[in-house]
Amino acid sequence: MKIVIIGTGYVGLVTGVCFAAVGNEVVCVDNNISKVKQLQEGIPTIYERGLDHFLKKNVFEKRISFTENLGEVVDSADLIFIAVGTPSKGESGETDLSYVLSVTEDIARTINHDAYVVIKSTAPVGTADKMKEKFHSVIKDLGKEDLNIFVSSNPEFLKEGTAIEDFMHPDRIVIGTDDAESKNRLSELYKIFEEDSGVPVVYTDVASAQLIKYASNAFNACKISFINSLTRYCDTVGADISDVAKGMGLDKRIGRAFLNAGIGYGGSCFPKDVASLKYEISKKTKNDTTGILSGIEDINYKAWHWIVELVESLISQNKVPAKPNVTILGLAFKPDTDDVRYSPAVNIITELSNICNIKTYDQIAMKNAEIALHKKEDEEISPNFDNITYCNYLNDAVTDADIVILCTEWDEFKCILADDIVSLMRGDIFIDGRNALDQKEMSMFFDYYCVGKPHIYKN
Ligand code: UDX
């Protein structure tokens, strides 16, 4: 099939490359010309495992191409996917649909037949109606009233770092349509997944499809916050959160996934989707059921803020100097990505840089973190840039540290040699924000703090 994908971010690019790989003719559109040029060369604009090879192969074999000119390609598309950003507008959680609506306007201006549009981006229920309104007002002005737009929803469930694998082997495919032709086209496109690997396809209406995406993300965020809600209690009563999660997870109704305690979730989806769902429910319904969503957010804040409070308490107990040297290992919101959006590490550095000297190291996400920290300059609590040093090597980062804090469980950190690290440090405190290291081994060399387990002090 001929597929046009608008937006070449994480979702659009991965979707485009994967649709091409299974035999479709794909054109990706982006208004960022330098991005388009880079992609035309087969060079990825994001870090995503396996993308490099996949992109080059499909560009070379001419199954995927890139352009900034939407008008050139929409007319030949069987389906037009929208994969542009749907960020939060601000504190309220309301979703900013300006990019989706601006793309809809561009489609209306340039298309000369009915448009079969699919929303891939995560967008709240009601977005399709707004797109139809925009489309019809533009075509009316242009005297093309006989044209129509059909809007479907086909949410993505891609995890950064394993996005290609998730796309090729999904748990399920969700297709939300309110018209028969869109349903035919989408089921034709996904037939190969259904037939080859027996992936279940959920056919539903547009509103339900959109809500499936929000509900799935909020529920996974809820699992993380639920386990994180027990961590301080575990510390206090001498229980081990990993064993609690293991025991809970063996109940088939619960499952073990997303029960890893730590310093909380970040990323481009969970924070904004929980906030958006909360906003939409409280706006549209009289019976306010958003308490559970507020609870998820509150616990997620407490999950990373615990690190700040722990460092403050180490200072006040004189366990470290009054302005300690603190090393932050890992800046990405999770391993195998360069994404730092809503990363707990960035929040922790912002607060701690006002009371500590910070050295930080992340092999992939450091540039993005530096940009993200500078964006926080005007916030109520802003970073003290004079106290932040970015290190290119792990050993430089830990040298002279009083406290080392692991924020992202990169493989590189999982195999650090505790005695090597401690020999470079001034102090001997290690805070493992992801329970990524071996408690017994670490406590031979460090006062080792991890999440939801009794703290072990070096003998
Ligand atoms: C998520 C959804 O999983 C995906 O379906 C959706 O399309 C986009 O959002 P992603 O943001 O890439 O994907 O990351 P994910 O692997 O889901 O992790 C999200 C966050 O939760 C990370 O910060 C991770 O560290 C944290 N997490 C995850 C935990 O703290 N504990 C866990 O047990 C699992």
Residues whose N, C-alpha, C, O or C-beta is under 5 A from the ligand:
A	BS01	UDX	E156 F157 L158 K159 E160 I224 F258 L259 N260 G262 G264 Y265 G266 G267 S268 C269 F270 F333 K334
